Amino acid sequence: MKTKWGSCNTQSQRIWLNLELAKKPPECLEYIPVHELVHLLERNHSERCRMLMDKYLPDWRERRNLLNQMPLSHNSWAY
């Protein structure tokens, strides 16, 4: 995946995660799978979706904001 962190196919009930997540802080790693799993219960980003996110991961907004401030991938690494 080059443009998003994760994806959920509700028909096949499959979730794909961007491997670049492995380079992100642990709190960000939890947000994406929970978000995609919620899509198995609610397909759209509706009020119900936000309610379910609040139920399963109350600080999801902070985690999402942290993740979205970071680049999707790093092309060069300095060691």
PDB file of N, CA, C and O in Angstrom:
ATOM      1  N   MET A   1       0.835  -1.181   0.000  1.00  0.00           N
ATOM      2  CA  MET A   1       0.000   0.000   0.000  1.00  0.00           C
ATOM      3  C   MET A   1       0.879   1.244   0.000  1.00  0.00           C
ATOM      4  O   MET A   1       1.793   1.370   0.814  1.00  0.00           O
ATOM      5  N   LYS A   2       0.600   2.135  -0.898  1.00  0.00           N
ATOM      6  CA  LYS A   2       1.420   3.331  -1.000  1.00  0.00           C
ATOM      7  C   LYS A   2       0.704   4.587  -0.541  1.00  0.00           C
ATOM      8  O   LYS A   2       1.343   5.621  -0.345  1.00  0.00           O
ATOM      9  N   THR A   3      -0.618   4.521  -0.365  1.00  0.00           N
ATOM     10  CA  THR A   3      -1.350   5.749  -0.052  1.00  0.00           C
ATOM     11  C   THR A   3      -2.189   5.683   1.213  1.00  0.00           C
ATOM     12  O   THR A   3      -2.790   6.688   1.591  1.00  0.00           O
ATOM     13  N   LYS A   4      -2.252   4.548   1.876  1.00  0.00           N
ATOM     14  CA  LYS A   4      -3.052   4.476   3.096  1.00  0.00           C
ATOM     15  C   LYS A   4      -2.458   3.482   4.077  1.00  0.00           C
ATOM     16  O   LYS A   4      -1.624   2.650   3.718  1.00  0.00           O
ATOM     17  N   TRP A   5      -2.903   3.583   5.327  1.00  0.00           N
ATOM     18  CA  TRP A   5      -2.362   2.747   6.404  1.00  0.00           C
ATOM     19  C   TRP A   5      -2.985   1.371   6.446  1.00  0.00           C
ATOM     20  O   TRP A   5      -2.328   0.404   6.833  1.00  0.00           O
ATOM     21  N   GLY A   6      -4.236   1.268   6.054  1.00  0.00           N
ATOM     22  CA  GLY A   6      -4.906  -0.019   6.101  1.00  0.00           C
ATOM     23  C   GLY A   6      -6.138  -0.016   5.225  1.00  0.00           C
ATOM     24  O   GLY A   6      -6.576   1.024   4.732  1.00  0.00           O
ATOM     25  N   SER A   7      -6.688  -1.211   5.041  1.00  0.00           N
ATOM     26  CA  SER A   7      -7.867  -1.367   4.210  1.00  0.00           C
ATOM     27  C   SER A   7      -8.661  -2.560   4.709  1.00  0.00           C
ATOM     28  O   SER A   7      -8.100  -3.517   5.243  1.00  0.00           O
ATOM     29  N   CYS A   8      -9.980  -2.493   4.528  1.00  0.00           N
ATOM     30  CA  CYS A   8     -10.855  -3.572   4.962  1.00  0.00           C
ATOM     31  C   CYS A   8     -11.831  -3.903   3.839  1.00  0.00           C
ATOM     32  O   CYS A   8     -12.525  -3.025   3.327  1.00  0.00           O
ATOM     33  N   ASN A   9     -11.877  -5.162   3.466  1.00  0.00           N
ATOM     34  CA  ASN A   9     -12.863  -5.637   2.513  1.00  0.00           C
ATOM     35  C   ASN A   9     -13.951  -6.333   3.328  1.00  0.00           C
ATOM     36  O   ASN A   9     -13.746  -7.437   3.832  1.00  0.00           O
ATOM     37  N   THR A  10     -15.098  -5.687   3.455  1.00  0.00           N
ATOM     38  CA  THR A  10     -16.163  -6.226   4.310  1.00  0.00           C
ATOM     39  C   THR A  10     -16.793  -7.482   3.732  1.00  0.00           C
ATOM     40  O   THR A  10     -17.283  -8.323   4.486  1.00  0.00           O
ATOM     41  N   GLN A  11     -16.792  -7.628   2.420  1.00  0.00           N
ATOM     42  CA  GLN A  11     -17.392  -8.820   1.819  1.00  0.00           C
ATOM     43  C   GLN A  11     -16.568 -10.073   2.098  1.00  0.00           C
ATOM     44  O   GLN A  11     -17.112 -11.115   2.465  1.00  0.00           O
ATOM     45  N   SER A  12     -15.266  -9.966   1.922  1.00  0.00           N
ATOM     46  CA  SER A  12     -14.401 -11.127   2.166  1.00  0.00           C
ATOM     47  C   SER A  12     -13.922 -11.181   3.620  1.00  0.00           C
ATOM     48  O   SER A  12     -13.290 -12.151   4.037  1.00  0.00           O
ATOM     49  N   GLN A  13     -14.230 -10.131   4.383  1.00  0.00           N
ATOM     50  CA  GLN A  13     -13.822  -9.993   5.780  1.00  0.00           C
ATOM     51  C   GLN A  13     -12.304 -10.125   5.925  1.00  0.00           C
ATOM     52  O   GLN A  13     -11.798 -10.882   6.754  1.00  0.00           O
ATOM     53  N   ARG A  14     -11.595  -9.357   5.084  1.00  0.00           N
ATOM     54  CA  ARG A  14     -10.136  -9.350   5.113  1.00  0.00           C
ATOM     55  C   ARG A  14      -9.637  -7.939   5.372  1.00  0.00           C
ATOM     56  O   ARG A  14     -10.216  -6.952   4.918  1.00  0.00           O
ATOM     57  N   ILE A  15      -8.547  -7.879   6.113  1.00  0.00           N
ATOM     58  CA  ILE A  15      -7.927  -6.607   6.440  1.00  0.00           C
ATOM     59  C   ILE A  15      -6.490  -6.630   5.932  1.00  0.00           C
ATOM     60  O   ILE A  15      -5.769  -7.613   6.107  1.00  0.00           O
ATOM     61  N   TRP A  16      -6.089  -5.532   5.301  1.00  0.00           N
ATOM     62  CA  TRP A  16      -4.718  -5.366   4.848  1.00  0.00           C
ATOM     63  C   TRP A  16      -4.115  -4.216   5.627  1.00  0.00           C
ATOM     64  O   TRP A  16      -4.772  -3.202   5.860  1.00  0.00           O
ATOM     65  N   LEU A  17      -2.862  -4.374   6.030  1.00  0.00           N
ATOM     66  CA  LEU A  17      -2.158  -3.328   6.754  1.00  0.00           C
ATOM     67  C   LEU A  17      -0.903  -2.932   5.994  1.00  0.00           C
ATOM     68  O   LEU A  17      -0.213  -3.780   5.428  1.00  0.00           O
ATOM     69  N   ASN A  18      -0.618  -1.653   5.986  1.00  0.00           N
ATOM     70  CA  ASN A  18       0.578  -1.139   5.355  1.00  0.00           C
ATOM     71  C   ASN A  18       1.782  -1.554   6.207  1.00  0.00           C
ATOM     72  O   ASN A  18       1.798  -1.298   7.411  1.00  0.00           O
ATOM     73  N   LEU A  19       2.769  -2.179   5.611  1.00  0.00           N
ATOM     74  CA  LEU A  19       3.939  -2.651   6.352  1.00  0.00           C
ATOM     75  C   LEU A  19       4.767  -1.513   6.936  1.00  0.00           C
ATOM     76  O   LEU A  19       5.568  -1.741   7.843  1.00  0.00           O
ATOM     77  N   GLU A  20       4.593  -0.304   6.438  1.00  0.00           N
ATOM     78  CA  GLU A  20       5.292   0.852   6.998  1.00  0.00           C
ATOM     79  C   GLU A  20       4.857   1.122   8.440  1.00  0.00           C
ATOM     80  O   GLU A  20       5.551   1.835   9.165  1.00  0.00           O
ATOM     81  N   LEU A  21       3.732   0.571   8.864  1.00  0.00           N
ATOM     82  CA  LEU A  21       3.282   0.738  10.245  1.00  0.00           C
ATOM     83  C   LEU A  21       4.291   0.181  11.239  1.00  0.00           C
ATOM     84  O   LEU A  21       4.346   0.633  12.382  1.00  0.00           O
ATOM     85  N   ALA A  22       5.081  -0.784  10.823  1.00  0.00           N
ATOM     86  CA  ALA A  22       6.092  -1.370  11.704  1.00  0.00           C
ATOM     87  C   ALA A  22       7.123  -0.341  12.144  1.00  0.00           C
ATOM     88  O   ALA A  22       7.817  -0.547  13.140  1.00  0.00           O
ATOM     89  N   LYS A  23       7.229   0.753  11.418  1.00  0.00           N
ATOM     90  CA  LYS A  23       8.195   1.799  11.738  1.00  0.00           C
ATOM     91  C   LYS A  23       7.592   2.918  12.581  1.00  0.00           C
ATOM     92  O   LYS A  23       8.263   3.908  12.873  1.00  0.00           O
ATOM     93  N   LYS A  24       6.349   2.766  12.966  1.00  0.00           N
ATOM     94  CA  LYS A  24       5.642   3.813  13.697  1.00  0.00           C
ATOM     95  C   LYS A  24       5.565   3.477  15.192  1.00  0.00           C
ATOM     96  O   LYS A  24       5.784   2.331  15.584  1.00  0.00           O
ATOM     97  N   PRO A  25       5.251   4.484  16.029  1.00  0.00           N
ATOM     98  CA  PRO A  25       5.131   4.242  17.470  1.00  0.00           C
ATOM     99  C   PRO A  25       4.041   3.202  17.779  1.00  0.00           C
ATOM    100  O   PRO A  25       3.049   3.103  17.057  1.00  0.00           O
ATOM    101  N   PRO A  26       4.234   2.435  18.852  1.00  0.00           N
ATOM    102  CA  PRO A  26       3.279   1.362  19.196  1.00  0.00           C
ATOM    103  C   PRO A  26       1.830   1.827  19.326  1.00  0.00           C
ATOM    104  O   PRO A  26       0.914   1.095  18.949  1.00  0.00           O
ATOM    105  N   GLU A  27       1.609   3.028  19.853  1.00  0.00           N
ATOM    106  CA  GLU A  27       0.231   3.497  19.999  1.00  0.00           C
ATOM    107  C   GLU A  27      -0.450   3.684  18.645  1.00  0.00           C
ATOM    108  O   GLU A  27      -1.671   3.578  18.538  1.00  0.00           O
ATOM    109  N   CYS A  28       0.345   3.962  17.615  1.00  0.00           N
ATOM    110  CA  CYS A  28      -0.210   4.081  16.265  1.00  0.00           C
ATOM    111  C   CYS A  28      -0.511   2.705  15.689  1.00  0.00           C
ATOM    112  O   CYS A  28      -1.461   2.543  14.923  1.00  0.00           O
ATOM    113  N   LEU A  29       0.288   1.725  16.052  1.00  0.00           N
ATOM    114  CA  LEU A  29       0.094   0.368  15.537  1.00  0.00           C
ATOM    115  C   LEU A  29      -1.254  -0.207  15.961  1.00  0.00           C
ATOM    116  O   LEU A  29      -1.870  -0.961  15.207  1.00  0.00           O
ATOM    117  N   GLU A  30      -1.703   0.134  17.131  1.00  0.00           N
ATOM    118  CA  GLU A  30      -2.975  -0.399  17.622  1.00  0.00           C
ATOM    119  C   GLU A  30      -4.169   0.280  16.953  1.00  0.00           C
ATOM    120  O   GLU A  30      -5.202  -0.354  16.737  1.00  0.00           O
ATOM    121  N   TYR A  31      -4.035   1.548  16.628  1.00  0.00           N
ATOM    122  CA  TYR A  31      -5.154   2.297  16.064  1.00  0.00           C
ATOM    123  C   TYR A  31      -5.651   1.718  14.733  1.00  0.00           C
ATOM    124  O   TYR A  31      -6.856   1.544  14.550  1.00  0.00           O
ATOM    125  N   ILE A  32      -4.752   1.425  13.820  1.00  0.00           N
ATOM    126  CA  ILE A  32      -5.164   0.986  12.478  1.00  0.00           C
ATOM    127  C   ILE A  32      -5.914  -0.349  12.510  1.00  0.00           C
ATOM    128  O   ILE A  32      -6.989  -0.433  11.916  1.00  0.00           O
ATOM    129  N   PRO A  33      -5.411  -1.394  13.168  1.00  0.00           N
ATOM    130  CA  PRO A  33      -6.194  -2.649  13.197  1.00  0.00           C
ATOM    131  C   PRO A  33      -7.571  -2.477  13.840  1.00  0.00           C
ATOM    132  O   PRO A  33      -8.554  -3.047  13.367  1.00  0.00           O
ATOM    133  N   VAL A  34      -7.641  -1.693  14.919  1.00  0.00           N
ATOM    134  CA  VAL A  34      -8.949  -1.469  15.550  1.00  0.00           C
ATOM    135  C   VAL A  34      -9.875  -0.750  14.575  1.00  0.00           C
ATOM    136  O   VAL A  34     -11.041  -1.120  14.435  1.00  0.00           O
ATOM    137  N   HIS A  35      -9.362   0.270  13.906  1.00  0.00           N
ATOM    138  CA  HIS A  35     -10.161   1.006  12.924  1.00  0.00           C
ATOM    139  C   HIS A  35     -10.690   0.079  11.826  1.00  0.00           C
ATOM    140  O   HIS A  35     -11.867   0.138  11.468  1.00  0.00           O
ATOM    141  N   GLU A  36      -9.822  -0.763  11.306  1.00  0.00           N
ATOM    142  CA  GLU A  36     -10.240  -1.664  10.231  1.00  0.00           C
ATOM    143  C   GLU A  36     -11.202  -2.733  10.747  1.00  0.00           C
ATOM    144  O   GLU A  36     -12.134  -3.103  10.034  1.00  0.00           O
ATOM    145  N   LEU A  37     -11.006  -3.232  11.947  1.00  0.00           N
ATOM    146  CA  LEU A  37     -11.942  -4.204  12.521  1.00  0.00           C
ATOM    147  C   LEU A  37     -13.318  -3.592  12.744  1.00  0.00           C
ATOM    148  O   LEU A  37     -14.333  -4.264  12.563  1.00  0.00           O
ATOM    149  N   VAL A  38     -13.358  -2.330  13.132  1.00  0.00           N
ATOM    150  CA  VAL A  38     -14.641  -1.639  13.296  1.00  0.00           C
ATOM    151  C   VAL A  38     -15.395  -1.603  11.967  1.00  0.00           C
ATOM    152  O   VAL A  38     -16.625  -1.649  11.947  1.00  0.00           O
ATOM    153  N   HIS A  39     -14.663  -1.522  10.868  1.00  0.00           N
ATOM    154  CA  HIS A  39     -15.325  -1.521   9.555  1.00  0.00           C
ATOM    155  C   HIS A  39     -16.033  -2.846   9.254  1.00  0.00           C
ATOM    156  O   HIS A  39     -16.917  -2.892   8.398  1.00  0.00           O
ATOM    157  N   LEU A  40     -15.663  -3.897   9.933  1.00  0.00           N
ATOM    158  CA  LEU A  40     -16.412  -5.146   9.771  1.00  0.00           C
ATOM    159  C   LEU A  40     -17.795  -5.028  10.411  1.00  0.00           C
ATOM    160  O   LEU A  40     -18.721  -5.748  10.039  1.00  0.00           O
ATOM    161  N   LEU A  41     -17.928  -4.114  11.377  1.00  0.00           N
ATOM    162  CA  LEU A  41     -19.218  -3.871  12.033  1.00  0.00           C
ATOM    163  C   LEU A  41     -19.982  -2.710  11.406  1.00  0.00           C
ATOM    164  O   LEU A  41     -21.212  -2.709  11.360  1.00  0.00           O
ATOM    165  N   GLU A  42     -19.236  -1.729  10.927  1.00  0.00           N
ATOM    166  CA  GLU A  42     -19.829  -0.532  10.314  1.00  0.00           C
ATOM    167  C   GLU A  42     -18.985  -0.134   9.120  1.00  0.00           C
ATOM    168  O   GLU A  42     -17.835   0.282   9.266  1.00  0.00           O
ATOM    169  N   ARG A  43     -19.555  -0.261   7.957  1.00  0.00           N
ATOM    170  CA  ARG A  43     -18.795  -0.086   6.711  1.00  0.00           C
ATOM    171  C   ARG A  43     -18.292   1.347   6.493  1.00  0.00           C
ATOM    172  O   ARG A  43     -17.178   1.545   6.008  1.00  0.00           O
ATOM    173  N   ASN A  44     -19.099   2.331   6.846  1.00  0.00           N
ATOM    174  CA  ASN A  44     -18.763   3.729   6.576  1.00  0.00           C
ATOM    175  C   ASN A  44     -18.166   4.417   7.793  1.00  0.00           C
ATOM    176  O   ASN A  44     -18.159   3.868   8.895  1.00  0.00           O
ATOM    177  N   HIS A  45     -17.668   5.624   7.575  1.00  0.00           N
ATOM    178  CA  HIS A  45     -17.162   6.452   8.675  1.00  0.00           C
ATOM    179  C   HIS A  45     -18.321   7.266   9.250  1.00  0.00           C
ATOM    180  O   HIS A  45     -18.281   8.496   9.272  1.00  0.00           O
ATOM    181  N   SER A  46     -19.320   6.582   9.699  1.00  0.00           N
ATOM    182  CA  SER A  46     -20.541   7.204  10.209  1.00  0.00           C
ATOM    183  C   SER A  46     -20.413   7.515  11.690  1.00  0.00           C
ATOM    184  O   SER A  46     -19.382   7.250  12.308  1.00  0.00           O
ATOM    185  N   GLU A  47     -21.461   8.075  12.244  1.00  0.00           N
ATOM    186  CA  GLU A  47     -21.516   8.315  13.687  1.00  0.00           C
ATOM    187  C   GLU A  47     -21.388   7.000  14.447  1.00  0.00           C
ATOM    188  O   GLU A  47     -20.746   6.960  15.497  1.00  0.00           O
ATOM    189  N   ARG A  48     -21.984   5.931  13.943  1.00  0.00           N
ATOM    190  CA  ARG A  48     -21.870   4.617  14.593  1.00  0.00           C
ATOM    191  C   ARG A  48     -20.419   4.134  14.588  1.00  0.00           C
ATOM    192  O   ARG A  48     -19.951   3.556  15.569  1.00  0.00           O
ATOM    193  N   CYS A  49     -19.728   4.368  13.509  1.00  0.00           N
ATOM    194  CA  CYS A  49     -18.311   4.005  13.422  1.00  0.00           C
ATOM    195  C   CYS A  49     -17.521   4.739  14.498  1.00  0.00           C
ATOM    196  O   CYS A  49     -16.722   4.125  15.205  1.00  0.00           O
ATOM    197  N   ARG A  50     -17.732   6.035  14.630  1.00  0.00           N
ATOM    198  CA  ARG A  50     -17.036   6.812  15.653  1.00  0.00           C
ATOM    199  C   ARG A  50     -17.417   6.338  17.050  1.00  0.00           C
ATOM    200  O   ARG A  50     -16.570   6.304  17.944  1.00  0.00           O
ATOM    201  N   MET A  51     -18.668   5.978  17.246  1.00  0.00           N
ATOM    202  CA  MET A  51     -19.120   5.465  18.535  1.00  0.00           C
ATOM    203  C   MET A  51     -18.405   4.155  18.875  1.00  0.00           C
ATOM    204  O   MET A  51     -17.976   3.960  20.013  1.00  0.00           O
ATOM    205  N   LEU A  52     -18.278   3.269  17.904  1.00  0.00           N
ATOM    206  CA  LEU A  52     -17.578   2.009  18.123  1.00  0.00           C
ATOM    207  C   LEU A  52     -16.095   2.242  18.398  1.00  0.00           C
ATOM    208  O   LEU A  52     -15.508   1.566  19.242  1.00  0.00           O
ATOM    209  N   MET A  53     -15.497   3.179  17.700  1.00  0.00           N
ATOM    210  CA  MET A  53     -14.094   3.510  17.963  1.00  0.00           C
ATOM    211  C   MET A  53     -13.945   4.055  19.381  1.00  0.00           C
ATOM    212  O   MET A  53     -12.997   3.702  20.082  1.00  0.00           O
ATOM    213  N   ASP A  54     -14.866   4.904  19.805  1.00  0.00           N
ATOM    214  CA  ASP A  54     -14.836   5.417  21.180  1.00  0.00           C
ATOM    215  C   ASP A  54     -14.951   4.289  22.191  1.00  0.00           C
ATOM    216  O   ASP A  54     -14.318   4.325  23.247  1.00  0.00           O
ATOM    217  N   LYS A  55     -15.745   3.304  21.874  1.00  0.00           N
ATOM    218  CA  LYS A  55     -15.947   2.181  22.785  1.00  0.00           C
ATOM    219  C   LYS A  55     -14.691   1.315  22.891  1.00  0.00           C
ATOM    220  O   LYS A  55     -14.281   0.954  23.994  1.00  0.00           O
ATOM    221  N   TYR A  56     -14.084   0.983  21.763  1.00  0.00           N
ATOM    222  CA  TYR A  56     -12.969   0.036  21.751  1.00  0.00           C
ATOM    223  C   TYR A  56     -11.596   0.676  21.920  1.00  0.00           C
ATOM    224  O   TYR A  56     -10.654   0.018  22.361  1.00  0.00           O
ATOM    225  N   LEU A  57     -11.479   1.953  21.571  1.00  0.00           N
ATOM    226  CA  LEU A  57     -10.192   2.641  21.683  1.00  0.00           C
ATOM    227  C   LEU A  57     -10.472   4.124  21.966  1.00  0.00           C
ATOM    228  O   LEU A  57     -10.424   4.956  21.059  1.00  0.00           O
ATOM    229  N   PRO A  58     -10.767   4.446  23.242  1.00  0.00           N
ATOM    230  CA  PRO A  58     -11.236   5.796  23.582  1.00  0.00           C
ATOM    231  C   PRO A  58     -10.335   6.946  23.128  1.00  0.00           C
ATOM    232  O   PRO A  58     -10.839   8.035  22.851  1.00  0.00           O
ATOM    233  N   ASP A  59      -9.025   6.740  23.043  1.00  0.00           N
ATOM    234  CA  ASP A  59      -8.131   7.824  22.626  1.00  0.00           C
ATOM    235  C   ASP A  59      -7.735   7.730  21.149  1.00  0.00           C
ATOM    236  O   ASP A  59      -6.656   8.181  20.763  1.00  0.00           O
ATOM    237  N   TRP A  60      -8.598   7.151  20.336  1.00  0.00           N
ATOM    238  CA  TRP A  60      -8.285   6.921  18.929  1.00  0.00           C
ATOM    239  C   TRP A  60      -8.004   8.210  18.170  1.00  0.00           C
ATOM    240  O   TRP A  60      -7.179   8.214  17.256  1.00  0.00           O
ATOM    241  N   ARG A  61      -8.665   9.295  18.525  1.00  0.00           N
ATOM    242  CA  ARG A  61      -8.447  10.545  17.790  1.00  0.00           C
ATOM    243  C   ARG A  61      -7.009  11.051  17.956  1.00  0.00           C
ATOM    244  O   ARG A  61      -6.392  11.518  16.998  1.00  0.00           O
ATOM    245  N   GLU A  62      -6.490  10.952  19.172  1.00  0.00           N
ATOM    246  CA  GLU A  62      -5.113  11.367  19.414  1.00  0.00           C
ATOM    247  C   GLU A  62      -4.134  10.473  18.639  1.00  0.00           C
ATOM    248  O   GLU A  62      -3.167  10.955  18.050  1.00  0.00           O
ATOM    249  N   ARG A  63      -4.405   9.172  18.655  1.00  0.00           N
ATOM    250  CA  ARG A  63      -3.546   8.232  17.929  1.00  0.00           C
ATOM    251  C   ARG A  63      -3.589   8.496  16.427  1.00  0.00           C
ATOM    252  O   ARG A  63      -2.558   8.481  15.754  1.00  0.00           O
ATOM    253  N   ARG A  64      -4.791   8.738  15.910  1.00  0.00           N
ATOM    254  CA  ARG A  64      -4.940   9.039  14.479  1.00  0.00           C
ATOM    255  C   ARG A  64      -4.179  10.309  14.121  1.00  0.00           C
ATOM    256  O   ARG A  64      -3.478  10.351  13.110  1.00  0.00           O
ATOM    257  N   ASN A  65      -4.312  11.345  14.945  1.00  0.00           N
ATOM    258  CA  ASN A  65      -3.626  12.603  14.665  1.00  0.00           C
ATOM    259  C   ASN A  65      -2.111  12.429  14.685  1.00  0.00           C
ATOM    260  O   ASN A  65      -1.414  12.978  13.832  1.00  0.00           O
ATOM    261  N   LEU A  66      -1.597  11.676  15.645  1.00  0.00           N
ATOM    262  CA  LEU A  66      -0.164  11.403  15.713  1.00  0.00           C
ATOM    263  C   LEU A  66       0.313  10.682  14.454  1.00  0.00           C
ATOM    264  O   LEU A  66       1.325  11.054  13.860  1.00  0.00           O
ATOM    265  N   LEU A  67      -0.417   9.660  14.058  1.00  0.00           N
ATOM    266  CA  LEU A  67      -0.052   8.889  12.869  1.00  0.00           C
ATOM    267  C   LEU A  67      -0.111   9.744  11.609  1.00  0.00           C
ATOM    268  O   LEU A  67       0.767   9.646  10.752  1.00  0.00           O
ATOM    269  N   ASN A  68      -1.123  10.569  11.494  1.00  0.00           N
ATOM    270  CA  ASN A  68      -1.290  11.386  10.286  1.00  0.00           C
ATOM    271  C   ASN A  68      -0.280  12.523  10.187  1.00  0.00           C
ATOM    272  O   ASN A  68      -0.123  13.119   9.121  1.00  0.00           O
ATOM    273  N   GLN A  69       0.405  12.829  11.285  1.00  0.00           N
ATOM    274  CA  GLN A  69       1.461  13.849  11.245  1.00  0.00           C
ATOM    275  C   GLN A  69       2.758  13.277  10.680  1.00  0.00           C
ATOM    276  O   GLN A  69       3.659  14.028  10.308  1.00  0.00           O
ATOM    277  N   MET A  70       2.852  11.962  10.616  1.00  0.00           N
ATOM    278  CA  MET A  70       4.076  11.307  10.152  1.00  0.00           C
ATOM    279  C   MET A  70       3.991  11.009   8.658  1.00  0.00           C
ATOM    280  O   MET A  70       2.900  10.849   8.111  1.00  0.00           O
ATOM    281  N   PRO A  71       5.151  10.935   8.001  1.00  0.00           N
ATOM    282  CA  PRO A  71       5.127  10.545   6.582  1.00  0.00           C
ATOM    283  C   PRO A  71       4.677   9.094   6.439  1.00  0.00           C
ATOM    284  O   PRO A  71       4.872   8.282   7.344  1.00  0.00           O
ATOM    285  N   LEU A  72       4.087   8.782   5.316  1.00  0.00           N
ATOM    286  CA  LEU A  72       3.631   7.409   5.074  1.00  0.00           C
ATOM    287  C   LEU A  72       4.794   6.445   5.033  1.00  0.00           C
ATOM    288  O   LEU A  72       4.685   5.323   5.527  1.00  0.00           O
ATOM    289  N   SER A  73       5.908   6.864   4.451  1.00  0.00           N
ATOM    290  CA  SER A  73       7.095   5.982   4.417  1.00  0.00           C
ATOM    291  C   SER A  73       8.354   6.827   4.458  1.00  0.00           C
ATOM    292  O   SER A  73       8.335   8.022   4.164  1.00  0.00           O
ATOM    293  N   HIS A  74       9.437   6.184   4.824  1.00  0.00           N
ATOM    294  CA  HIS A  74      10.753   6.812   4.829  1.00  0.00           C
ATOM    295  C   HIS A  74      11.580   6.150   3.731  1.00  0.00           C
ATOM    296  O   HIS A  74      11.769   4.933   3.726  1.00  0.00           O
ATOM    297  N   ASN A  75      12.061   6.954   2.818  1.00  0.00           N
ATOM    298  CA  ASN A  75      12.833   6.399   1.706  1.00  0.00           C
ATOM    299  C   ASN A  75      14.322   6.300   2.015  1.00  0.00           C
ATOM    300  O   ASN A  75      15.029   5.492   1.413  1.00  0.00           O
ATOM    301  N   SER A  76      14.795   7.109   2.943  1.00  0.00           N
ATOM    302  CA  SER A  76      16.211   7.016   3.308  1.00  0.00           C
ATOM    303  C   SER A  76      16.322   7.041   4.819  1.00  0.00           C
ATOM    304  O   SER A  76      15.614   7.778   5.505  1.00  0.00           O
ATOM    305  N   TRP A  77      17.223   6.223   5.314  1.00  0.00           N
ATOM    306  CA  TRP A  77      17.424   6.101   6.755  1.00  0.00           C
ATOM    307  C   TRP A  77      18.876   6.408   7.086  1.00  0.00           C
ATOM    308  O   TRP A  77      19.788   5.925   6.415  1.00  0.00           O
ATOM    309  N   ALA A  78      19.086   7.206   8.115  1.00  0.00           N
ATOM    310  CA  ALA A  78      20.437   7.497   8.599  1.00  0.00           C
ATOM    311  C   ALA A  78      20.694   6.673   9.843  1.00  0.00           C
ATOM    312  O   ALA A  78      19.877   6.652  10.763  1.00  0.00           O
ATOM    313  N   TYR A  79      21.822   5.999   9.870  1.00  0.00           N
ATOM    314  CA  TYR A  79      22.157   5.160  11.017  1.00  0.00           C
ATOM    315  C   TYR A  79      23.345   5.738  11.751  1.00  0.00           C
ATOM    316  O   TYR A  79      23.786   5.175  12.753  1.00  0.00           O
TER     317      TYR A  79
END
